[in-house]
Amino acid sequence: MNFSIQSIYNWYRDLLRNPKYRWWVVAGSIVYLVSPIDISPDVFPIIGWLDDGIVISLLIAEVSQLAKEKLQAQSTRSDRTTKTTVEDAPVDVKAVTVD
């Protein structure tokens, strides 16, 4: 099995983008941050804070990206519904030649 940081990141991001598991991952990440049980305990000053920093930065980055995409989708939908003005409507013109 190929184990890498990139594969863990992709797995985490894909879980956050899945609406079925999104809130479970957010809640699990928050519980991990406040829990005394970590991959590297917070007793060790820099190394202990590093895993918490990585988890919180991934969580903030991905949730903010999801919120940004949702706002853009809503903006695009509202733009499509409001663009049906008279200026955008097709105009039928009967052309007549003048001799």
Biopython code that builds the backbone (N, CA, C, O; Angstrom):
import numpy as np
from Bio.PDB.StructureBuilder import StructureBuilder

atoms = [
    (1, "MET", "N", (0.843, -1.179, 0.000)),
    (1, "MET", "CA", (0.000, 0.000, 0.000)),
    (1, "MET", "C", (0.879, 1.230, 0.000)),
    (1, "MET", "O", (1.833, 1.327, 0.773)),
    (2, "ASN", "N", (0.556, 2.163, -0.866)),
    (2, "ASN", "CA", (1.333, 3.377, -0.996)),
    (2, "ASN", "C", (0.835, 4.402, 0.021)),
    (2, "ASN", "O", (-0.281, 4.909, -0.100)),
    (3, "PHE", "N", (1.657, 4.706, 1.019)),
    (3, "PHE", "CA", (1.286, 5.639, 2.074)),
    (3, "PHE", "C", (2.039, 6.944, 1.868)),
    (3, "PHE", "O", (3.268, 6.958, 1.796)),
    (4, "SER", "N", (1.294, 8.037, 1.774)),
    (4, "SER", "CA", (1.938, 9.338, 1.644)),
    (4, "SER", "C", (1.041, 10.402, 2.264)),
    (4, "SER", "O", (-0.147, 10.182, 2.498)),
    (5, "ILE", "N", (1.628, 11.535, 2.517)),
    (5, "ILE", "CA", (0.885, 12.671, 3.062)),
    (5, "ILE", "C", (-0.181, 13.127, 2.066)),
    (5, "ILE", "O", (-1.289, 13.496, 2.457)),
    (6, "GLN", "N", (0.164, 13.098, 0.776)),
    (6, "GLN", "CA", (-0.784, 13.511, -0.266)),
    (6, "GLN", "C", (-2.013, 12.608, -0.282)),
    (6, "GLN", "O", (-3.125, 13.093, -0.492)),
    (7, "SER", "N", (-1.837, 11.310, -0.066)),
    (7, "SER", "CA", (-2.993, 10.402, -0.063)),
    (7, "SER", "C", (-3.894, 10.665, 1.146)),
    (7, "SER", "O", (-5.117, 10.575, 1.039)),
    (8, "ILE", "N", (-3.296, 10.989, 2.292)),
    (8, "ILE", "CA", (-4.104, 11.335, 3.472)),
    (8, "ILE", "C", (-4.866, 12.631, 3.237)),
    (8, "ILE", "O", (-6.040, 12.740, 3.592)),
    (9, "TYR", "N", (-4.198, 13.614, 2.637)),
    (9, "TYR", "CA", (-4.852, 14.886, 2.331)),
    (9, "TYR", "C", (-6.010, 14.690, 1.359)),
    (9, "TYR", "O", (-7.093, 15.237, 1.564)),
    (10, "ASN", "N", (-5.787, 13.915, 0.310)),
    (10, "ASN", "CA", (-6.860, 13.652, -0.661)),
    (10, "ASN", "C", (-8.034, 12.937, -0.010)),
    (10, "ASN", "O", (-9.188, 13.250, -0.299)),
    (11, "TRP", "N", (-7.752, 11.985, 0.860)),
    (11, "TRP", "CA", (-8.816, 11.270, 1.566)),
    (11, "TRP", "C", (-9.616, 12.233, 2.439)),
    (11, "TRP", "O", (-10.846, 12.196, 2.430)),
    (12, "TYR", "N", (-8.939, 13.084, 3.184)),
    (12, "TYR", "CA", (-9.597, 14.062, 4.064)),
    (12, "TYR", "C", (-10.449, 15.038, 3.246)),
    (12, "TYR", "O", (-11.591, 15.325, 3.605)),
    (13, "ARG", "N", (-9.886, 15.545, 2.146)),
    (13, "ARG", "CA", (-10.604, 16.494, 1.296)),
    (13, "ARG", "C", (-11.832, 15.848, 0.660)),
    (13, "ARG", "O", (-12.895, 16.465, 0.593)),
    (14, "ASP", "N", (-11.690, 14.616, 0.197)),
    (14, "ASP", "CA", (-12.823, 13.925, -0.423)),
    (14, "ASP", "C", (-13.934, 13.662, 0.588)),
    (14, "ASP", "O", (-15.114, 13.759, 0.249)),
    (15, "LEU", "N", (-13.572, 13.332, 1.824)),
    (15, "LEU", "CA", (-14.585, 13.144, 2.859)),
    (15, "LEU", "C", (-15.314, 14.446, 3.165)),
    (15, "LEU", "O", (-16.527, 14.446, 3.376)),
    (16, "LEU", "N", (-14.578, 15.557, 3.190)),
    (16, "LEU", "CA", (-15.219, 16.844, 3.453)),
    (16, "LEU", "C", (-16.133, 17.265, 2.315)),
    (16, "LEU", "O", (-17.147, 17.922, 2.547)),
    (17, "ARG", "N", (-15.791, 16.899, 1.101)),
    (17, "ARG", "CA", (-16.617, 17.277, -0.050)),
    (17, "ARG", "C", (-17.840, 16.379, -0.219)),
    (17, "ARG", "O", (-18.750, 16.712, -0.978)),
    (18, "ASN", "N", (-17.869, 15.261, 0.469)),
    (18, "ASN", "CA", (-19.027, 14.380, 0.423)),
    (18, "ASN", "C", (-20.066, 14.884, 1.423)),
    (18, "ASN", "O", (-19.796, 14.888, 2.624)),
    (19, "PRO", "N", (-21.242, 15.308, 0.968)),
    (19, "PRO", "CA", (-22.232, 15.878, 1.894)),
    (19, "PRO", "C", (-22.692, 14.909, 2.973)),
    (19, "PRO", "O", (-23.134, 15.337, 4.039)),
    (20, "LYS", "N", (-22.595, 13.625, 2.712)),
    (20, "LYS", "CA", (-23.033, 12.629, 3.684)),
    (20, "LYS", "C", (-22.119, 12.596, 4.914)),
    (20, "LYS", "O", (-22.590, 12.400, 6.035)),
    (21, "TYR", "N", (-20.822, 12.787, 4.701)),
    (21, "TYR", "CA", (-19.850, 12.670, 5.787)),
    (21, "TYR", "C", (-19.275, 14.004, 6.247)),
    (21, "TYR", "O", (-18.489, 14.032, 7.194)),
    (22, "ARG", "N", (-19.640, 15.102, 5.609)),
    (22, "ARG", "CA", (-19.009, 16.398, 5.862)),
    (22, "ARG", "C", (-19.047, 16.788, 7.329)),
    (22, "ARG", "O", (-18.006, 17.110, 7.904)),
    (23, "TRP", "N", (-20.202, 16.766, 7.941)),
    (23, "TRP", "CA", (-20.310, 17.236, 9.330)),
    (23, "TRP", "C", (-19.681, 16.257, 10.308)),
    (23, "TRP", "O", (-19.247, 16.653, 11.390)),
    (24, "TRP", "N", (-19.626, 14.976, 9.936)),
    (24, "TRP", "CA", (-18.915, 14.018, 10.784)),
    (24, "TRP", "C", (-17.421, 14.315, 10.793)),
    (24, "TRP", "O", (-16.779, 14.226, 11.839)),
    (25, "VAL", "N", (-16.868, 14.664, 9.648)),
    (25, "VAL", "CA", (-15.436, 14.970, 9.558)),
    (25, "VAL", "C", (-15.130, 16.268, 10.294)),
    (25, "VAL", "O", (-14.116, 16.358, 10.987)),
    (26, "VAL", "N", (-15.986, 17.271, 10.156)),
    (26, "VAL", "CA", (-15.779, 18.534, 10.866)),
    (26, "VAL", "C", (-15.839, 18.296, 12.372)),
    (26, "VAL", "O", (-14.978, 18.773, 13.111)),
    (27, "ALA", "N", (-16.843, 17.568, 12.825)),
    (27, "ALA", "CA", (-16.963, 17.277, 14.260)),
    (27, "ALA", "C", (-15.787, 16.430, 14.753)),
    (27, "ALA", "O", (-15.261, 16.677, 15.839)),
    (28, "GLY", "N", (-15.376, 15.447, 13.974)),
    (28, "GLY", "CA", (-14.234, 14.620, 14.358)),
    (28, "GLY", "C", (-12.941, 15.415, 14.430)),
    (28, "GLY", "O", (-12.108, 15.181, 15.305)),
    (29, "SER", "N", (-12.775, 16.352, 13.512)),
    (29, "SER", "CA", (-11.578, 17.193, 13.538)),
    (29, "SER", "C", (-11.559, 18.082, 14.772)),
    (29, "SER", "O", (-10.511, 18.256, 15.394)),
    (30, "ILE", "N", (-12.700, 18.642, 15.128)),
    (30, "ILE", "CA", (-12.778, 19.500, 16.321)),
    (30, "ILE", "C", (-12.538, 18.677, 17.586)),
    (30, "ILE", "O", (-11.846, 19.129, 18.498)),
    (31, "VAL", "N", (-13.106, 17.477, 17.643)),
    (31, "VAL", "CA", (-12.880, 16.603, 18.802)),
    (31, "VAL", "C", (-11.397, 16.238, 18.900)),
    (31, "VAL", "O", (-10.837, 16.199, 19.995)),
    (32, "TYR", "N", (-10.765, 15.972, 17.759)),
    (32, "TYR", "CA", (-9.335, 15.655, 17.760)),
    (32, "TYR", "C", (-8.509, 16.827, 18.298)),
    (32, "TYR", "O", (-7.526, 16.633, 19.013)),
    (33, "LEU", "N", (-8.925, 18.042, 17.941)),
    (33, "LEU", "CA", (-8.171, 19.223, 18.376)),
    (33, "LEU", "C", (-8.268, 19.459, 19.878)),
    (33, "LEU", "O", (-7.293, 19.884, 20.496)),
    (34, "VAL", "N", (-9.425, 19.193, 20.473)),
    (34, "VAL", "CA", (-9.592, 19.444, 21.911)),
    (34, "VAL", "C", (-9.275, 18.214, 22.762)),
    (34, "VAL", "O", (-9.165, 18.320, 23.983)),
    (35, "SER", "N", (-9.131, 17.069, 22.139)),
    (35, "SER", "CA", (-8.863, 15.835, 22.867)),
    (35, "SER", "C", (-7.402, 15.776, 23.310)),
    (35, "SER", "O", (-6.514, 16.238, 22.594)),
    (36, "PRO", "N", (-7.157, 15.210, 24.483)),
    (36, "PRO", "CA", (-5.762, 15.048, 24.912)),
    (36, "PRO", "C", (-5.060, 13.891, 24.202)),
    (36, "PRO", "O", (-3.840, 13.756, 24.299)),
    (37, "ILE", "N", (-5.813, 13.063, 23.497)),
    (37, "ILE", "CA", (-5.225, 11.932, 22.769)),
    (37, "ILE", "C", (-4.906, 12.397, 21.345)),
    (37, "ILE", "O", (-5.812, 12.713, 20.575)),
    (38, "ASP", "N", (-3.628, 12.436, 21.003)),
    (38, "ASP", "CA", (-3.166, 12.903, 19.702)),
    (38, "ASP", "C", (-2.170, 11.911, 19.117)),
    (38, "ASP", "O", (-1.733, 10.972, 19.783)),
    (39, "ILE", "N", (-1.824, 12.142, 17.858)),
    (39, "ILE", "CA", (-0.736, 11.373, 17.252)),
    (39, "ILE", "C", (0.566, 11.706, 17.968)),
    (39, "ILE", "O", (1.342, 10.819, 18.323)),
    (40, "SER", "N", (0.789, 12.991, 18.172)),
    (40, "SER", "CA", (1.927, 13.428, 18.987)),
    (40, "SER", "C", (1.365, 14.294, 20.112)),
    (40, "SER", "O", (0.772, 15.338, 19.839)),
    (41, "PRO", "N", (1.538, 13.888, 21.359)),
    (41, "PRO", "CA", (0.931, 14.599, 22.491)),
    (41, "PRO", "C", (1.415, 16.042, 22.596)),
    (41, "PRO", "O", (2.540, 16.369, 22.216)),
    (42, "ASP", "N", (0.543, 16.890, 23.119)),
    (42, "ASP", "CA", (0.856, 18.308, 23.236)),
    (42, "ASP", "C", (1.875, 18.591, 24.344)),
    (42, "ASP", "O", (2.279, 19.739, 24.532)),
    (43, "VAL", "N", (2.287, 17.568, 25.070)),
    (43, "VAL", "CA", (3.304, 17.731, 26.105)),
    (43, "VAL", "C", (4.630, 18.138, 25.469)),
    (43, "VAL", "O", (5.393, 18.911, 26.050)),
    (44, "PHE", "N", (4.900, 17.614, 24.277)),
    (44, "PHE", "CA", (6.110, 17.995, 23.546)),
    (44, "PHE", "C", (5.809, 19.290, 22.809)),
    (44, "PHE", "O", (4.978, 19.295, 21.900)),
    (45, "PRO", "N", (6.466, 20.395, 23.178)),
    (45, "PRO", "CA", (6.054, 21.728, 22.734)),
    (45, "PRO", "C", (5.826, 21.910, 21.235)),
    (45, "PRO", "O", (4.695, 22.211, 20.850)),
    (46, "ILE", "N", (6.783, 21.755, 20.398)),
    (46, "ILE", "CA", (6.596, 22.085, 18.979)),
    (46, "ILE", "C", (6.001, 20.916, 18.206)),
    (46, "ILE", "O", (5.079, 21.102, 17.412)),
    (47, "ILE", "N", (6.508, 19.744, 18.425)),
    (47, "ILE", "CA", (6.023, 18.562, 17.700)),
    (47, "ILE", "C", (4.571, 18.259, 18.070)),
    (47, "ILE", "O", (3.791, 17.828, 17.221)),
    (48, "GLY", "N", (4.213, 18.478, 19.306)),
    (48, "GLY", "CA", (2.842, 18.227, 19.749)),
    (48, "GLY", "C", (1.840, 19.191, 19.156)),
    (48, "GLY", "O", (0.682, 18.834, 18.935)),
    (49, "TRP", "N", (2.276, 20.405, 18.897)),
    (49, "TRP", "CA", (1.367, 21.410, 18.317)),
    (49, "TRP", "C", (1.299, 21.306, 16.805)),
    (49, "TRP", "O", (0.357, 21.796, 16.184)),
    (50, "LEU", "N", (2.295, 20.670, 16.216)),
    (50, "LEU", "CA", (2.365, 20.595, 14.765)),
    (50, "LEU", "C", (1.187, 19.825, 14.166)),
    (50, "LEU", "O", (0.602, 20.284, 13.185)),
    (51, "ASP", "N", (0.825, 18.674, 14.725)),
    (51, "ASP", "CA", (-0.286, 17.904, 14.172)),
    (51, "ASP", "C", (-1.608, 18.648, 14.340)),
    (51, "ASP", "O", (-2.468, 18.592, 13.460)),
    (52, "ASP", "N", (-1.775, 19.346, 15.467)),
    (52, "ASP", "CA", (-2.992, 20.146, 15.645)),
    (52, "ASP", "C", (-3.052, 21.286, 14.632)),
    (52, "ASP", "O", (-4.114, 21.591, 14.090)),
    (53, "GLY", "N", (-1.915, 21.903, 14.383)),
    (53, "GLY", "CA", (-1.867, 22.984, 13.391)),
    (53, "GLY", "C", (-2.201, 22.511, 11.997)),
    (53, "GLY", "O", (-2.885, 23.202, 11.242)),
    (54, "ILE", "N", (-1.718, 21.334, 11.656)),
    (54, "ILE", "CA", (-2.007, 20.779, 10.331)),
    (54, "ILE", "C", (-3.497, 20.473, 10.197)),
    (54, "ILE", "O", (-4.107, 20.798, 9.178)),
    (55, "VAL", "N", (-4.078, 19.859, 11.206)),
    (55, "VAL", "CA", (-5.504, 19.511, 11.149)),
    (55, "VAL", "C", (-6.368, 20.765, 11.066)),
    (55, "VAL", "O", (-7.303, 20.820, 10.267)),
    (56, "ILE", "N", (-6.063, 21.772, 11.883)),
    (56, "ILE", "CA", (-6.889, 22.987, 11.872)),
    (56, "ILE", "C", (-6.724, 23.755, 10.562)),
    (56, "ILE", "O", (-7.694, 24.320, 10.058)),
    (57, "SER", "N", (-5.515, 23.787, 10.003)),
    (57, "SER", "CA", (-5.330, 24.494, 8.737)),
    (57, "SER", "C", (-6.029, 23.777, 7.590)),
    (57, "SER", "O", (-6.611, 24.428, 6.721)),
    (58, "LEU", "N", (-5.982, 22.447, 7.572)),
    (58, "LEU", "CA", (-6.715, 21.698, 6.550)),
    (58, "LEU", "C", (-8.215, 21.911, 6.679)),
    (58, "LEU", "O", (-8.915, 22.098, 5.684)),
    (59, "LEU", "N", (-8.697, 21.882, 7.906)),
    (59, "LEU", "CA", (-10.123, 22.052, 8.138)),
    (59, "LEU", "C", (-10.587, 23.440, 7.690)),
    (59, "LEU", "O", (-11.597, 23.556, 6.996)),
    (60, "ILE", "N", (-9.876, 24.470, 8.071)),
    (60, "ILE", "CA", (-10.259, 25.838, 7.697)),
    (60, "ILE", "C", (-10.164, 26.032, 6.189)),
    (60, "ILE", "O", (-11.056, 26.628, 5.586)),
    (61, "ALA", "N", (-9.104, 25.541, 5.580)),
    (61, "ALA", "CA", (-8.924, 25.711, 4.140)),
    (61, "ALA", "C", (-10.035, 25.026, 3.352)),
    (61, "ALA", "O", (-10.591, 25.614, 2.424)),
    (62, "GLU", "N", (-10.355, 23.808, 3.710)),
    (62, "GLU", "CA", (-11.357, 23.066, 2.942)),
    (62, "GLU", "C", (-12.777, 23.583, 3.185)),
    (62, "GLU", "O", (-13.571, 23.663, 2.248)),
    (63, "VAL", "N", (-13.101, 23.933, 4.426)),
    (63, "VAL", "CA", (-14.449, 24.452, 4.714)),
    (63, "VAL", "C", (-14.636, 25.817, 4.062)),
    (63, "VAL", "O", (-15.715, 26.111, 3.548)),
    (64, "SER", "N", (-13.600, 26.654, 4.075)),
    (64, "SER", "CA", (-13.725, 27.956, 3.414)),
    (64, "SER", "C", (-13.843, 27.791, 1.901)),
    (64, "SER", "O", (-14.565, 28.553, 1.258)),
    (65, "GLN", "N", (-13.154, 26.817, 1.323)),
    (65, "GLN", "CA", (-13.281, 26.546, -0.115)),
    (65, "GLN", "C", (-14.689, 26.058, -0.455)),
    (65, "GLN", "O", (-15.255, 26.461, -1.470)),
    (66, "LEU", "N", (-15.253, 25.195, 0.386)),
    (66, "LEU", "CA", (-16.625, 24.726, 0.167)),
    (66, "LEU", "C", (-17.613, 25.886, 0.253)),
    (66, "LEU", "O", (-18.538, 25.979, -0.554)),
    (67, "ALA", "N", (-17.419, 26.765, 1.227)),
    (67, "ALA", "CA", (-18.315, 27.924, 1.375)),
    (67, "ALA", "C", (-18.189, 28.857, 0.175)),
    (67, "ALA", "O", (-19.188, 29.390, -0.308)),
    (68, "LYS", "N", (-16.969, 29.052, -0.303)),
    (68, "LYS", "CA", (-16.750, 29.907, -1.469)),
    (68, "LYS", "C", (-17.438, 29.339, -2.706)),
    (68, "LYS", "O", (-18.088, 30.074, -3.450)),
    (69, "GLU", "N", (-17.297, 28.027, -2.929)),
    (69, "GLU", "CA", (-17.944, 27.395, -4.084)),
    (69, "GLU", "C", (-19.462, 27.470, -3.979)),
    (69, "GLU", "O", (-20.145, 27.666, -4.985)),
    (70, "LYS", "N", (-19.992, 27.317, -2.776)),
    (70, "LYS", "CA", (-21.444, 27.386, -2.601)),
    (70, "LYS", "C", (-21.955, 28.792, -2.876)),
    (70, "LYS", "O", (-22.992, 28.954, -3.519)),
    (71, "LEU", "N", (-21.242, 29.817, -2.399)),
    (71, "LEU", "CA", (-21.641, 31.195, -2.661)),
    (71, "LEU", "C", (-21.557, 31.532, -4.139)),
    (71, "LEU", "O", (-22.420, 32.236, -4.663)),
    (72, "GLN", "N", (-20.528, 31.039, -4.820)),
    (72, "GLN", "CA", (-20.415, 31.278, -6.255)),
    (72, "GLN", "C", (-21.536, 30.591, -7.019)),
    (72, "GLN", "O", (-22.050, 31.150, -7.988)),
    (73, "ALA", "N", (-21.923, 29.401, -6.608)),
    (73, "ALA", "CA", (-23.020, 28.688, -7.273)),
    (73, "ALA", "C", (-24.336, 29.430, -7.072)),
    (73, "ALA", "O", (-25.135, 29.540, -8.002)),
    (74, "GLN", "N", (-24.565, 29.934, -5.877)),
    (74, "GLN", "CA", (-25.781, 30.700, -5.618)),
    (74, "GLN", "C", (-25.779, 31.994, -6.416)),
    (74, "GLN", "O", (-26.819, 32.401, -6.934)),
    (75, "SER", "N", (-24.646, 32.634, -6.520)),
    (75, "SER", "CA", (-24.540, 33.869, -7.288)),
    (75, "SER", "C", (-24.797, 33.610, -8.766)),
    (75, "SER", "O", (-25.468, 34.401, -9.429)),
    (76, "THR", "N", (-24.272, 32.519, -9.278)),
    (76, "THR", "CA", (-24.483, 32.169, -10.679)),
    (76, "THR", "C", (-25.945, 31.858, -10.948)),
    (76, "THR", "O", (-26.489, 32.263, -11.975)),
    (77, "ARG", "N", (-26.588, 31.135, -10.024)),
    (77, "ARG", "CA", (-28.007, 30.832, -10.189)),
    (77, "ARG", "C", (-28.849, 32.099, -10.157)),
    (77, "ARG", "O", (-29.779, 32.235, -10.952)),
    (78, "SER", "N", (-28.549, 33.017, -9.270)),
    (78, "SER", "CA", (-29.336, 34.249, -9.186)),
    (78, "SER", "C", (-29.086, 35.136, -10.394)),
    (78, "SER", "O", (-29.989, 35.856, -10.820)),
    (79, "ASP", "N", (-27.867, 35.102, -10.964)),
    (79, "ASP", "CA", (-27.576, 35.879, -12.165)),
    (79, "ASP", "C", (-28.367, 35.361, -13.359)),
    (79, "ASP", "O", (-28.848, 36.145, -14.176)),
    (80, "ARG", "N", (-28.502, 34.056, -13.459)),
    (80, "ARG", "CA", (-29.260, 33.481, -14.575)),
    (80, "ARG", "C", (-30.734, 33.844, -14.508)),
    (80, "ARG", "O", (-31.353, 34.079, -15.546)),
    (81, "THR", "N", (-31.304, 33.896, -13.331)),
    (81, "THR", "CA", (-32.727, 34.197, -13.215)),
    (81, "THR", "C", (-33.017, 35.676, -13.384)),
    (81, "THR", "O", (-34.123, 36.030, -13.793)),
    (82, "THR", "N", (-32.074, 36.549, -13.088)),
    (82, "THR", "CA", (-32.325, 37.987, -13.208)),
    (82, "THR", "C", (-31.932, 38.540, -14.561)),
    (82, "THR", "O", (-32.207, 39.712, -14.821)),
    (83, "LYS", "N", (-31.307, 37.776, -15.436)),
    (83, "LYS", "CA", (-30.859, 38.273, -16.724)),
    (83, "LYS", "C", (-31.922, 38.201, -17.812)),
    (83, "LYS", "O", (-31.609, 38.459, -18.974)),
    (84, "THR", "N", (-33.126, 37.871, -17.496)),
    (84, "THR", "CA", (-34.181, 37.806, -18.497)),
    (84, "THR", "C", (-34.850, 39.167, -18.610)),
    (84, "THR", "O", (-36.009, 39.336, -18.232)),
    (85, "THR", "N", (-34.111, 40.131, -19.133)),
    (85, "THR", "CA", (-34.637, 41.483, -19.314)),
    (85, "THR", "C", (-35.033, 41.668, -20.769)),
    (85, "THR", "O", (-34.829, 40.778, -21.594)),
    (86, "VAL", "N", (-35.594, 42.813, -21.076)),
    (86, "VAL", "CA", (-36.022, 43.118, -22.433)),
    (86, "VAL", "C", (-34.819, 43.207, -23.360)),
    (86, "VAL", "O", (-34.916, 42.853, -24.534)),
    (87, "GLU", "N", (-33.699, 43.672, -22.852)),
    (87, "GLU", "CA", (-32.514, 43.808, -23.687)),
    (87, "GLU", "C", (-31.989, 42.460, -24.159)),
    (87, "GLU", "O", (-31.402, 42.369, -25.237)),
    (88, "ASP", "N", (-32.189, 41.435, -23.383)),
    (88, "ASP", "CA", (-31.684, 40.117, -23.737)),
    (88, "ASP", "C", (-32.666, 39.321, -24.594)),
    (88, "ASP", "O", (-32.296, 38.286, -25.147)),
    (89, "ALA", "N", (-33.889, 39.779, -24.710)),
    (89, "ALA", "CA", (-34.901, 39.043, -25.463)),
    (89, "ALA", "C", (-34.623, 39.179, -26.963)),
    (89, "ALA", "O", (-34.186, 40.234, -27.424)),
    (90, "PRO", "N", (-34.877, 38.109, -27.721)),
    (90, "PRO", "CA", (-34.663, 38.202, -29.172)),
    (90, "PRO", "C", (-35.683, 39.139, -29.817)),
    (90, "PRO", "O", (-36.820, 39.259, -29.360)),
    (91, "VAL", "N", (-35.252, 39.786, -30.872)),
    (91, "VAL", "CA", (-36.107, 40.745, -31.578)),
    (91, "VAL", "C", (-36.306, 40.237, -33.001)),
    (91, "VAL", "O", (-35.340, 39.937, -33.702)),
    (92, "ASP", "N", (-37.558, 40.144, -33.420)),
    (92, "ASP", "CA", (-37.874, 39.748, -34.794)),
    (92, "ASP", "C", (-37.905, 41.008, -35.657)),
    (92, "ASP", "O", (-38.573, 41.985, -35.317)),
    (93, "VAL", "N", (-37.198, 40.981, -36.747)),
    (93, "VAL", "CA", (-37.118, 42.129, -37.646)),
    (93, "VAL", "C", (-37.524, 41.666, -39.035)),
    (93, "VAL", "O", (-37.033, 40.656, -39.538)),
    (94, "LYS", "N", (-38.437, 42.428, -39.652)),
    (94, "LYS", "CA", (-38.820, 42.143, -41.027)),
    (94, "LYS", "C", (-38.061, 43.116, -41.924)),
    (94, "LYS", "O", (-38.296, 44.324, -41.907)),
    (95, "ALA", "N", (-37.166, 42.565, -42.689)),
    (95, "ALA", "CA", (-36.345, 43.395, -43.560)),
    (95, "ALA", "C", (-37.045, 43.616, -44.891)),
    (95, "ALA", "O", (-37.570, 42.678, -45.490)),
    (96, "VAL", "N", (-37.047, 44.838, -45.341)),
    (96, "VAL", "CA", (-37.666, 45.186, -46.609)),
    (96, "VAL", "C", (-36.615, 45.926, -47.440)),
    (96, "VAL", "O", (-35.948, 46.842, -46.958)),
    (97, "THR", "N", (-36.490, 45.505, -48.693)),
    (97, "THR", "CA", (-35.527, 46.193, -49.553)),
    (97, "THR", "C", (-36.145, 47.455, -50.091)),
    (97, "THR", "O", (-37.337, 47.492, -50.396)),
    (98, "VAL", "N", (-35.336, 48.495, -50.209)),
    (98, "VAL", "CA", (-35.795, 49.787, -50.728)),
    (98, "VAL", "C", (-35.145, 49.984, -52.099)),
    (98, "VAL", "O", (-33.922, 49.939, -52.229)),
    (99, "ASP", "N", (-35.991, 50.207, -53.135)),
    (99, "ASP", "CA", (-35.480, 50.408, -54.509)),
    (99, "ASP", "C", (-35.461, 51.840, -54.892)),
    (99, "ASP", "O", (-35.062, 52.175, -56.007)),
]
sb = StructureBuilder()
sb.init_structure("model")
sb.init_model(0)
sb.init_chain("A")
sb.init_seg("    ")
for serial, (resi, resn, name, xyz) in enumerate(atoms, 1):
    if name == "N":
        sb.init_residue(resn, " ", resi, " ")
    sb.init_atom(name, np.array(xyz, "f"), 0.0, 1.0, " ", f" {name:<3s}", serial, name[0])
structure = sb.get_structure()
